[in-house]
Every structure is written in C-alpha cells, then in structure tokens.
Amino acid sequence: MTDSSTQGIKTVLHPVSDLAAAKSMYTALLGVPPQADGPYYVGFDTAGQHIGLVPGGGPQGMTSPVAYWHVPDIEAKLAEVTAAGATVKEPVHDVGGGRLVATVTDPDGNVLGLLQDR
C-alpha cells in the first residue's frame, strides 16, 4: 500500500428530481443558504462538509447519494482501490477549479467517490 490515506468523507452528492423542493428542504435541514445555486447544481457548505444536489442525477446518472472521500493523490488511491477489488465507474476527471473526481464500485456494487483538490 502507498501512503495515500484519506482525509475523510467531506462531500456527499444527492440526486434530486425537484431541485427547488430539495433546495428548500436542505436549506431548512442545514440552517444555511446554498453557497452554489444554479440550475444544474446546488451546493451547501456547513460543518466542514459539502452537500450537493444534482438534478436528475446529472450526467453521471446517479441514482443514490454518493459519498466522496477526499484524498491527497487521486491517481494513487484509484490504483490502490482497484488493485484491492474496486471497479472504475467514472475515471478521474476535472470538474472545474482544479478539482479532480472519480467514482468506483466496491465488490457489492456500492458507488464510492474520490475527490482531490489541487
């Protein structure tokens, strides 16, 4: 194994069917307004976590929430988890601002996210 420990789960994305209704409910739940508020993504930063709302599951076709493990080296962690039995679902790609993400499935088909901020 490499020294590519995680920094914990700090980002969770939720697919939503009604963005306006979800935004209202998550604003009430979290007690803060969204910091990112657009037609394709609404994001909240609170208590050291980022909670994102993705209309229709976005281009990645999310069907359930995905927790993103923050890592210092996404390529190393991706290699490590695939060697241990994970399957790449979505390869490493930049989603803007130098943020790199990837998703894998574990042996039971659960989707896990990896995230690296540059």
Secondary structure, DSSP 8 states (H G I E B T S, - for coil): --S-----EEEEEEEES-HHHHHHHHHHHHSS--SEE-SS-EEEEETTEEEEEEETTTTTT--S-EEEEE-S-HHHHHHHHHHTT-EEEEEEEE-STTEEEEEEE-TT--EEEEEEE-
